[in-house]
Amino acid sequence: MPDPTPNDGAPATARFVVVWDWPLRLSHWLLAASVLIAWFTANVFDTVHEISGYTALGVLAFRLVWALVGNRYARFWNWVRPSVATLRYLGQLARGRPGRYLGLNPAGAAMAVVLLVLIGVSTISGWMQITVTFFGVAWVEHIHTWSSNLVLALVVVHVLGVLLMCWLQRENLIGGMITGRKRATDKDQSA
C-alpha cells in the first residue's frame, strides 16, 4: 500500500504549487557550489579558485537578469520588503509565530539580498586582484578576504535559518528548493 503522505509530512490531499522554477533552483545550487568551492580552494588551487569565482560571477549575473524576467517568486519586486517588515517578521519569529510564505519570507529575502550583494563584492574584488591595475593593492585584497569570509558566515546563518523554518513549519524546504514545489494552504501569505 502506498504511503498516503509525501516525504515532507503533508497530507496526500495537499495542493502543491511550483514556487521556484528550474532556472532559479539551478542558479541557487550552482551559486552555492561555486562559492563553497572558491572559498575552500583559496590560496591552495588557484586555477580552481578562479574558475569557481568566475562561475559565481556568471551565475550572479544570470540571477540578476532572472530577477527581472523569471516567475513571480524569482522577481525582486515580489519578495524584497522594507527593513521594517523584516524586523517585524523577526519579532514574530522570536515569538514562535512567523507566518508562512509560499516564496521567501522577509528574513529569507533580506538574507538573499545581502548574500547576492556580498557575492558580487567578493567576485569583483577577486577579479580585480588579478588585473594589472589592482594586483597587490592591499585594500582590494582586504575587501576580497573580508567579503568572502562574511559570505561563508552568512551561508551558515542561511542554512540554520532554513533548518529552523523546516522545523517550525514542519516542511521540507530543502526538498522544495530541489523540486521547486511547495505545499500551498489557504493561510499562506503572498510572496
C-alpha positions in Angstrom: 0.0 0.0 0.0 1.5 3.4 -1.0 2.3 5.9 1.7 -0.5 8.5 1.9 1.8 11.3 2.9 4.7 12.8 0.9 8.1 13.0 2.4 7.5 16.4 4.0 4.7 15.1 6.1 1.9 16.9 4.2 -1.3 15.0 3.7 -1.7 13.3 0.3 -4.6 15.7 -0.5 -2.5 18.8 0.0 -2.1 21.0 -3.0 1.4 21.6 -4.2 2.4 24.6 -6.4 5.6 25.3 -8.2 7.3 28.2 -6.4 10.9 28.0 -7.6 11.3 27.4 -11.3 14.2 25.3 -12.6 16.4 28.3 -13.7 16.1 29.7 -10.1 16.9 26.4 -8.5 19.8 25.7 -10.8 21.3 29.1 -10.2 20.8 28.7 -6.5 22.7 25.4 -6.3 25.4 26.5 -8.8 26.0 29.6 -6.8 26.2 27.6 -3.6 28.6 25.1 -5.1 30.8 27.7 -6.8 31.0 29.9 -3.6 31.9 26.9 -1.5 34.5 25.6 -4.0 36.0 29.1 -4.3 36.2 29.5 -0.5 37.8 26.1 0.1 40.3 26.4 -2.7 41.6 29.9 -1.9 45.4 30.0 -1.8 45.5 26.3 -2.5 44.3 25.6 -6.0 44.4 29.0 -7.7 43.0 27.8 -11.1 40.0 26.1 -9.5 39.5 29.1 -7.2 39.5 31.5 -10.2 37.2 29.2 -12.3 34.7 28.9 -9.4 34.9 32.7 -8.8 34.1 33.4 -12.5 31.3 30.8 -12.3 29.9 32.5 -9.3 30.1 35.9 -11.1 28.3 34.5 -14.1 25.6 32.8 -12.1 25.1 36.0 -10.1 24.7 38.0 -13.4 22.2 35.4 -14.6 20.3 35.6 -11.3 20.0 39.4 -11.6 18.6 39.0 -15.1 16.2 36.3 -13.9 15.1 38.7 -11.1 13.6 40.8 -13.9 12.1 38.1 -16.2 11.6 35.0 -14.1 8.4 33.8 -12.4 6.8 35.8 -9.7 8.8 34.2 -6.9 12.1 35.0 -8.7 11.4 38.7 -9.3 12.9 41.0 -6.7 9.9 43.4 -6.5 7.7 40.5 -5.4 9.8 39.4 -2.5 12.1 42.2 -1.4 10.5 44.0 1.5 11.3 47.2 3.6 13.5 46.7 6.6 10.6 47.4 8.9 8.7 44.4 7.5 11.8 42.2 8.0 12.2 43.4 11.6 8.5 42.8 12.3 8.9 39.3 10.9 11.9 38.6 13.0 9.9 39.7 16.1 7.1 37.3 15.1 9.7 34.6 14.6 11.2 35.2 18.1 7.6 34.7 19.5 7.3 31.4 17.5 4.6 32.8 15.1 6.5 33.8 11.9 3.7 33.1 9.5 4.1 31.1 6.3 5.0 32.3 2.9 5.0 30.4 -0.4 8.0 32.3 -1.6 10.8 33.8 0.5 9.8 35.1 3.9 11.0 38.7 4.8 14.1 37.3 6.7 15.0 35.0 3.8 14.5 37.8 1.3 16.8 40.1 3.3 19.4 37.3 3.5 19.2 36.7 -0.2 19.8 40.4 -1.0 22.7 40.6 1.4 24.3 37.4 0.1 23.9 38.4 -3.6 25.5 41.8 -2.9 28.4 40.3 -0.9 29.0 37.6 -3.5 29.1 40.4 -6.1 31.7 42.3 -3.9 33.7 39.1 -3.4 33.8 38.1 -7.0 34.5 41.5 -8.4 37.2 42.2 -5.9 38.7 38.8 -6.6 38.8 39.6 -10.3 40.3 43.0 -9.5 43.2 41.3 -7.7 44.4 39.6 -10.9 44.3 42.7 -13.1 47.4 44.8 -13.7 45.9 47.9 -12.1 44.9 46.3 -8.8 47.4 43.4 -8.4 48.9 43.6 -4.9 46.7 46.5 -3.8 46.1 45.9 -0.1 42.6 47.4 0.1 41.4 45.2 -2.8 42.8 42.1 -1.1 41.2 43.1 2.2 37.8 43.6 0.7 38.0 40.3 -1.1 39.1 38.4 2.1 36.5 40.1 4.3 33.6 39.8 1.9 34.4 36.1 1.1 34.6 35.2 4.8 31.4 37.1 5.5 29.7 35.3 2.7 30.6 31.9 4.2 29.4 33.0 7.7 26.1 34.2 6.3 25.7 30.9 4.3 25.9 29.1 7.7 23.3 31.5 9.1 21.2 30.9 6.0 21.3 27.2 6.3 20.5 27.3 10.0 17.5 29.6 9.2 16.2 27.2 6.6 16.6 24.3 9.1 14.8 26.4 11.7 11.9 27.1 9.4 11.7 23.4 8.3 11.3 22.5 12.0 8.9 25.4 12.8 6.7 24.8 9.8 7.1 21.0 9.6 8.0 21.4 6.0 10.9 20.2 3.8 12.1 23.5 2.4 15.4 21.9 1.1 13.3 19.4 -0.9 11.3 22.3 -2.2 14.4 24.0 -3.5 15.3 20.8 -5.3 11.8 20.0 -6.7 10.6 23.6 -6.9 7.3 22.6 -5.3 5.9 23.7 -2.0 2.7 22.8 -0.2 0.0 25.5 -0.6 -2.6 26.3 2.0 -5.4 28.8 2.2 -3.5 30.6 5.0 -0.3 31.3 3.0 0.8 34.9 2.8 1.7 36.1 -0.6 5.3 36.4 -1.6 
